[in-house]
Amino acid sequence: MSAPLYIDTAPELAAFVTAARREHRVGVDTEAASFHRYRDRIYLLQVSSPTQTAVIDPVAIAAPGLEPFGGLLADPQVEKTFHDADYDLRVLDRDYGFRAVRLFDTRIAAQLAGEPAIGLAALLEKYIDVKLDKEHQKADWSLRPLTPSMLAYAAADTRFLLGLRDALEQRLTTLNRLSWAMEEFKQLESLRWSGPGGEEETYLRLKGAKGLSPRSLAALRLLHRWRDTVAEREDRAPFRIIGNDALLAVSRALPASRTDLGHIRDLPSSLARRHGEALLDAVQRAKALPETDLPRLERRPRVHKDPGFDARLERVKAVRNRIATELGLDPGIVSGRTTLEAVVRARPANRTALEQVGEIRRWQIDVLGDALLEAVR
């Protein structure tokens, strides 16, 4: 394979895509900067055909100029290989409205092959004896110009992907599981971006939030809103303004003064000095709220299950676990809890009825079907 190309103009991209299409398969990856920036967006696109790798700069190329790449993703004559395609496909939809078909995901393939380590670096080292450099694992891909070593690092993510894809396909063929993988890959084509929930949901998702009192929850809501405003203004990842543990600690303590802030163990003194006034202001406003305006966690209504539901679910899980052990697979790969619960609720009497359970795949019916039917009786 020749040296990687750096593409930052629309004509160069169009020429590369034309050549790549003739080879009928490419490896694809994206790089964002959510570890550094508030605005999560794609800052690099990496594409490798069997003979050429390109690192594409979508910041330099105006959106209409990226259409050839979108066309490549949508071309059913060209197979696209990703490693862990889920996030890449969602952000490609979010940022450009691009949709991909005819996919191969090396992470899913590795899971179905029973690999204990499914990270890209571990798989490349095992299957094709390539060791990836981890120097830029947490790089800020929004920076320009990118250094030669950053470009080389980005190119390596797809440069060897097709070789790994071929090795995993052979492994799955040997195990008679390739059809399982192909069914999973087809499901990826329907992935779309769905944005995060509103502010209320966001601050409540912080680990530990649900253990706070209503007054402390009010403080957390205001502190979270303040952090988000600062992060957006400075275009920095929110945790780089102040971490979640510190936000929760301030919300829990409800400090009244800078002295009180200094006694909060999980709040670094540097942050207390830098943001003390803003933190105390948010807490004071939370303290001033009337009881009727305090946020309260709504308990989910209890789902009334039939008396035998739990017993049948345990039988189904036991069947799943036994078969997963026989196959050398993680139980969650053979079937997740959501699918098992759907089967138990439906209580199918035969395979035809089992096929109507929306969450279940054909390959799962082949592997688990008779045992599941017996377990839900």
Steps between C-alpha positions, in 0.01 A plus 500: 500500500632845411553781753179648646346801328393812685192635324373850572334603173181385333665407165756280678223327693293440187800347322582274795141378534482423128811283528385335825164405351675295233647279774156422649600507867638752747578532870352808668550685829426844641671718758318749721623711792236458770779439753610859438217700342145589598373467146536136410551475126705301252845647446655224288384226267730207427439274201714212375453306179718192440763722335469848652424669833368854523464728801225744407458841664125576515573834668688624193253355249163678500200271554395476130853389418460195725215358292726252316584345837129480585442333166772247577331408828165457326639294210380137530780391265763602756536323834585728792695355792495678837625402842210567739283671241219607734635844599659574162174434316301715741733801476525471120121524499502787751766714331430435131186291466710219350368144516705185440406164352684169450695506823751280679583572865818340631397553862175308454686235302750460784221471757329225301834325458531487878801730524568604861663831396304687234685832483649584161859498624467157663337349191755643257783366711344154526375451145744687277796566729470879490564705812328839506671805644288642785676838514200702379220297656355810670616759247304816430405441136355850469850647498646623172748441354520133597851372558644227276488255791130577559423440133692172505313392813163582343588316179597185692145464634376398154818400320490145639123472545431304182763241590339458841159475336620215278655312792184529708280397210711185464471433873121540494475277193694229682261532796192503271404839643549731203125514437452615861736789439343593167161528669646729767674712234171547317345637820767772511361657184199631694705690761422871520610783724272566795612798702546506875198564721411842631678672787285329760599156384865596454571613854302212647719256308806597703602207717384573855238759406208279593622476857479875559231684695260720299688814615834353393347390171396861441859608564629233263261615228622859528866400525466272199336782302779740598772251399332437165481874429871549575600191302302616197643851518858371523440199269648264755376161615283559811713276723796727422315788670416300812456126543180316587629391840568861595155612381334230705711577806406869490133412449507262794680742736300815408785731611425853614851648479844456344609351831231235460620434145849440634370217720353303206739213445404426138535865393863582410616825656596638158140461382366650822718808443420530128126435512410564863274797437300319229467183709377689806257703289341184358471345845348819646238509223415137568459574870263786418261285298163423659433135576248481217770586242749235608563216254376163609582165354198334353485135581430281204160337522527138595446262216256233607640170384314175500591283801714260296701766313806504725521122517479469122758776456743316727448180301559683173816666635630163619444356151674800341794473740543127441501534122733801516748294702480218244569750221779676688316832483405767749133444595412858406622436146278195461199701617453813708257536789257714298460223243454235767233706676317552171497124442372433852222759459396355164512135618519366143368147455703418189776630273256691282380694804860546620589661167236766571688625808645820356825507696625154407731422207470203268837365610392519864192294416724240334729486804250541784158435350395156626655556841325837536165353404540230762603752767201733455234228520 
